[in-house]
Amino acid sequence: MALSAAARAALDQFKTQQMGTGTLPGTDPASHSDQIEDDFVSSGEPAPVAAPAETNGAWNRINDPSTTIKMGGLFRPEQPKTFKESGVSYRVLEGLILKIIKQEGPQNQDQLADVMKISVNVFRDILQSLNKRELLDTPIPLHYDLTTKGRDLVNLVEAEDGYVGPAPVPFAAYCDMVRQQAKRERRVSTEEVEEVFTGYPMRESLKYTLKEGFNSQRVMIFYGPPGNGKSLITDNLHRLLKEPVLLPYAFEYNSKVVQLFDPAYHHLRDDLMKKEEDDTAGSVSTAGKPDRRWLISDAPLVVVGTEFKVAQFDIAFDGQYFAPPHVKSNNGIFIFDDLGRQTENHNMILNMFIYPLEQRESIIRFSGGSSMRAPFLQRLFLSTNLNHEEILDDAFKRRLLYQVLVDRPTTKLWKQIFINEAGKVGIDRRISAELAENVVEWYKADDRVFRACDPRNLMVMTDASLDIGQRASDVLDLPKMRNIYDRYPAAFRKDSKFFVGSMDSTGAGDEE
């Protein structure tokens, strides 16, 4: 069926607005308009004229301290009071309202505001427009529900982007926040490094290297034999990032909503957010209240391993758009573990880091071919059990100012680790010191290598051997320790690989 002249004019206007201001999330403007044209040809109805979209540049108040709330040195932007201040495009907010109502059922204005984490003032006009265009109805007083026409539209919107949740912030605002928080990074002291590694005996030279590498904010690689604390070290370095950070649930880029918040990596500070909101709850006005689209979180700690692939540097789409892991780690730490054991060529993956490390930004692609530039402002740690000299190409190797050997412990350090682990299960220090001396002699007699993980694992086996009601301190003596030692999976020197610079490689592994 051919479109009428009026419908053709309306559709042309709709296409023009889409081309100029962006389309529904994830769509190609032309293909999306063609789909709408097909819909209206089959129905014989004129295409509705899209409401005008606002530019995202309106949201620039983040750099103005007078519009932010300070909480323990942390700033959360002030809640937007109008649609323009929100920085969200009209079409994204309109689609979000429709999807929320479809998922949750009839909603009043306050319920919608609670889900989207924005003031009713921001979207009241959009509700009225949806109602006027017969996409929404009010079958229950003050509650909005979808009409048949509205359900048809929301199904199209969901096919392009199924995101339902808090309204996004503008991508520019997210980038500004990341850069602001990166500027406030401070140097850590030797005492702070000592504090986070309390209870973990290690060489003093290693602690100094860790402090220097951390303060440089340059990429670090941790290498060495397995079971000696590479993961423990990287996890504890994360504890040096004591200041909470701000991040949004999601950001909008060219009418696409990209989810950033990931509970696997972002541990929220609910206490700080609740206090911030409680302190401003008495105000009737929206002025001075925090923008709840932003979250207060501990600094992110993102860990990827053998499963990581080149494709994961791009925006993932699975009905919704998800930020890649390295973007989720901004203002935190990104750990690339088990380097060299990936199913893809690991040097291809590492090459993807070269531009971001040099420019402090990454180019991220969407599945449709468009791309964006995002800040790359986090600490990158690499970790491997393989010979890093053999698995890294020269282009990347020359960027590694800090190559940290996490070696097997000396017998002196191993005894300290054993005593500490025994103390955790209630063994008296005098008894554990005596046991440690004997176990060390057994290791030497059997030509076993000393691994930092062994004392913990020996205590795990000790605890597992206890009957109900028994305590390790009541039963652990030399014969029982010998029984556990004999059953413990051993690592022998003849089977072990040694690294250049390792004490074991020079025959010095047994030094006190």
N, C-alpha and C positions, 0 to 999 in steps of 0.2 A: 504494500500500500504506500503510495507517495505521501510525503509530508505536505501539509497545507502551507501557503505562503507565510501565515502567522507563525506556524510551528517552526518552519525553516528559519525565519528571522530570530525566533527565540533560541533555537539550537545554535545558530551561528554566534549569537551573543554569548551563549554558554561556553562554546568552544574558545572564543576569544578570551574570556575571563580565565578559563582553565590554562590556556597557553601562557598567559601573562602572570598568573599568580600561583601556579602549581596545581596538581591534580589530586585526586584521592590517593592515599598512601600506596606506593609501589606500582603506580600505573604509568603507562606511556600515555601522554595527553591525547594523541590521535586515536589510539586503540580504545581508550576509555570513552571518548566522545562517540566513536563508531558504535560501541556497545549500547550507549544510551540512545543513539539514533535508532538502532535496531529495535530497542524496547518500545520506543514511541511509535515507530512504524507499525509494529504489531498491534499496539493498543489503539492507535488512531488518535492519541491525545497529544496536545502540544507539549513540547519539552519545557520544564520550568526554568526560569532564569536564575542562575546561581547568585547567591548573595555575595557581595563584594568581600574579598579577602583582605585582611590588613597585613602590612609588612611586619616582619619579625624584628626590624630594627628599633621598634618602640621600646623594647625591654633593655634599657641601658642603665637602670638605677642601681645595679649591683656595685658599681664603682663609687657610689656616693655613700659615705659612711653615715650620713644623716638619715638614710632610708633603711638602715639595717639594725638588727638587734644584736647586742653584744652579750655573749654568755660564756664566761670563763675564757675569754680570748677568742671565742669562735663567733663568726658572723653568719646569720641566716638572713637572706633577703626579706624585706618587708612584703607582706601579702599584697598582690595587685588589687586595686580598687575598681578598675574598669577593664573592659575587654581589651582595649588597646594596650594597657599596661601589662597584661598577661603575656603578650608577645606570641600567643598561639594563633595559628591561621583559623579563619572562620570555618572552613570546611572540616578541619580536623576536630574542632570542638563540637561542631554540629554532628559529625559522625559518631563521636564519642558518646554524646547524649543518647543518640538512637540505640547504640549498642548496649549501653548500660540499662536502658529501659527494656530492651529485648531480653537481656540476661536476668535482670532482677525483678521484672514486672513493673506495674505502675509505681511511679516515683513522684514525690513532691519536690519542691525546689531545695529544701534543706537536705533531703536525702541525696539528691544529685550533687549538691555542694560537698557533702561529706565524702562521697566516692571520688569525686574529681579533685578534692583538696583545694578548692578555690571558692571565693565568695560568690553568692548568688548574683551580686551586681555585675559580675563578669559575663554571665551567660543568660541573664533574664531576657534580653532582647532576642537572643537566638531561640529561646523557648517560644516566645511570642511569634517569631517568624515561622517556626516549624508548625505551630498550631494554625497560623493563618494559611499556610500552604497545604493544610489538611494532611500533614504527615503525623501529627499528634492530635489526640483528642483528650477530653477530661471527663471520662465516664464516672469517676469519683471526684467530688469537689476538691479542687486544689491538687489533684494527682493527675499526672500525664501518662498516657498509654499510647501505644502505636496504633495507627489506623492500618487498613489493608495496604494503602499506598505507602505508608511509612515502613511496613514490613518488607515490601518489595525493595525499597531503597536500602534498608539496613542489610538485607541479604547481599546486595551488591557491594556495600561498604565492607562487610565482614570478609567477603571473598578476597578483597584487596589487602586488608589489614585487620586481623582479629583482635587487636589489642583492646582490652577493657581495663580501666583502672584510673589512677590519678592523671590529671592533665599533664602533658609534657611541658618542659621549659624550652625556650628557644635554644637552638644549638649554639648560637653565639654566646648566650649567657652561660651555658655549660663550659665552653672553652675559656671564657673570662674567669670563671670560678677556679678551674684547674690551674690556670696560670697564676692567679692571685695566691692560691695556697702553696704553690711551688716556691714562690718568692719568700715565703715566711720560713722555709726550711732552715734549720740551724745545725751547727756543728755539734757533735757529741764529744764528751770528754772521756779520758781513760777510765775515770771512776764509773761513768755510766756503763761502759762496756763491761767492766768488772762486775757491776751489779747484775746485769742481765745474764751473766754466765756464772753467777754464784752457784756452787754445787756441781759445776761441770769442770773438773780439772783439765787443764790444757796448758800447752807451752805458752810462756809469756810472749814470745816472739809472734805467735799466732794471734794473740789478742791485739797486739800493736798493729799487725797487718789488717785485721778486721776493722779496727777504728779508722785507719787511714783510708782503706777502700770505701768504707761507708761514707765518710765525709767527702770523698771525691765525687760521689754520685755517678761514678763511671761503672760500666759493666764489669762484673767480677765473675771469674770461673773458679769453682771449687772442684778439685779432682783428688783422686786417691783411692785406696782399696776400700771395698764395701764394708759397712758395719762400724765405721769410725767417727760418725757424727756430722756428716755433711748436711743432712736434713735438719739435725738439731741446731747446727750453727745458723743456717738460713732462717729457720723459724725464730730463733732468739734475736737475730738482728732485726726482725720485724718489731720486736718489743721496744726497740730504740725509737720508733715512731710513736711518740706518746700523745701527740696532739690529735684530737678527732678531726675528721674532714667532712666537708659537705658534698653531697652528690644528689642528683635528682632521681626520681623513679624512672623517668624517661626524658628524652629530648626529641624535639621535632626538627627534621631537616628536609626541606623541600616537600612539605606535606606528608612526610613519612615519620611515623612515631617509632623511635628506636629505644627499646628497653635497656636500661643501664643497670639498675639495681638488681643484684643477684645475691640472695641470702647465703649462698655457698661461700662467697668471698667478702661480703659486706656485713660486718657484725654491728648492728645498730646500737646507738646509745639512747635507748628509750628513756633513761633517767633525765638526760639533758633536754630531749625534745619535750618531755612532759613538763619539766620545770619551766621551760621557755613558754609553753602554751598556757600553763597555769598562771604564770606571772602576768599574762596579758588577757586572761579570760574575762576579767571584770569590765573591760572596755566594750561599750556598745558599738563604737565605730570600728571599721576594719583597719583604720590607720594604726600603725604601731604593732600590728600582729604579725607573727612569722608566716612566711610563705610555706605552707605544708607540702608543697610539691617537692621541697628539698628535704633531705634526710641527713641526720647527724650520725656518723659511723666512725668506728675505729679505722685507722688507715688500712686500705685493702691489702690482702695477701692472696695472690692468685698463683696457683701451682698447676703447671701442665707437664705431661710426661710423654710416654711412648705413643700415646694416641694423637698427639698434636700434629697437624698438617698445615701445609701452606694455605689451604682454603680457609682456615680459621682466622686468618688475618682480615678477612672480609666480613661484611654484615651478613649474618645468617638469617635466612627466612624460612620459617616453618609455620606458615599461617600468620606469624607475627615477625617483626624485625628485632634481632638481638645484637647488642654491641659485642664485638670480638673481645677475647680475654685480655689483650694488652690494653684496650681502652678501659675495661673494668678495673684495671690495676693502677690507673692514674692516681698520683699522690700517695702511692703505696709501694708495694714490692711485687715484681713479676718474676717467678722462679720457673726456669726451663730445666726440668729434672730429667735424669737418665739420658743425657745428651749422647747421641750416637746410636741409640737403640730404637729410633723412630721407624715406622714402616716406610716413610718417605725418606729420601736423601736428606740427612740433617743439615748439610751445607746449603741446600736450597732453602731450607727454613731459616737458617742463620742469615743468609743473604737478605732476607726480608727485613731484618733488623738494621741493616747498614744505613739506609737513608734515615730512618727514625732516630738512630743514635747520633748521626751527624747533625740533623736539622731540628731535632726535638719535636718533630711532628710526623705523623704517619698518614699516608694516602690510603683511604679505605674505600673499597668498591661495593656497590650494591649489585644484586643479581641482574638488574636491568641494564647495567653498563655505566650508570652515573657513579660519581665518586665524591668524596669529601676529604678535607684535611683536618685531622684531629690532633690535639696535643699529645705528645709522647713524653710524659713527665712522671716517670717512676724509676725506681732502681731495678735494673735487670741483673739477676743472678743465674748463672749456668752451673749445672752440677753433673758430674760424670764419674763413672768407675773405670772408664777406658783411658787410654793414653791420649791426653788432649793434644800432644804434639802430632800425633798421627791422624786424628779425626778432624782437625780444623784446617781450613785452607788459609793461605797467607792473608787474603783480603780481610778476613775477620780476625785472625790471630794478632795482627798488628794493632788492633783496637783494644786488646786485652791488657790494660796496664797492670791489673791485679790478678795474678794467677796463683791461687792459694792451694797448696798441698795440705790436705787434711789426712795426716799420716796415722799409722798405728801408734798407740801410746807406748811410751817407755814402761818398763816394769814398775817404776816408781809411780807414775801416773795411773797405771792399771790398778795398783793396790789402792790408791786413793779412790778410784771409781768403785772398786769392789766394796770398800768400807762404806762409802756413801749409799750404795744400793742396798747393802745389808741393813744399814740403819733405817731405811724406808720400811722394812718388814719387821723392825723391832729388835734387831740383833745388837747386843751391846758392843760398843766400839772395841773394847779389849779383845772380845771373842772374835769379832770380824777381822781384826788385824792379824790375829794368830791364824785364822782360816786362810786369809789372803796369802800369807807367807807360804803355807803349805801348797795352796793351789798353784802359785807361781812356780814352785819347784816341780810340781807335776807337769806343768806346761813345758818347762825346759827339758825335762826328762823325755817327754813324748815328742819334742820338737814341734810343738804347736805354736802358731802365731798368736800374739796378743791383739785381740780386737776390742775396741772400746765398748761394743755392745754386749760382750760376753758376760760381764758381771750382772747386768740387768736380766739377761736371759737365764742365767743360773738361779737368780732369785725367783724368777717366774716359775721355774721348774720346782724349786723348793716349796713355794706357796701351793702349787698344784698337788704336791705329795701329801699335804696335811689332811688329817681326818677332821670331821666336824668338831668344832670346839678347840682344836689344837692351834697353837701359835708357833711360828717359826723359832722364836727364842727358846721355846721349851724343848724342841726336838733336834735343832740343827747342831750337830757335833761333827767331828772329823770323819767318822765312818759314813755318816749320812751324806756329807759333802762329797766324799769320794764316790759314793754310789751315783749321785747326780752328775758328777764330773764325767764318769765313765760312760754315761748315757747321752751326754751333751754332744750335739753334732760338732765335730772338730774341724778346724782349718789348720793344715800342716804346712810348714815352710816349703816342703818340696813341691807342693801343689799351688803355691801362692805366687801372684804376680807382684813385682816390686816396681816402684816408680823412681825416676831420676830425682835425686835429692832426698829420697826416703832413708830414714835411719836403718831400716831393715836391709836396704840395698847395699849398705856399706858394712853390714854385720854389726851395727851398733844398737840393734833393737833391744838388747837386754841391759843397756846402760841405765844406771840409776838417775 
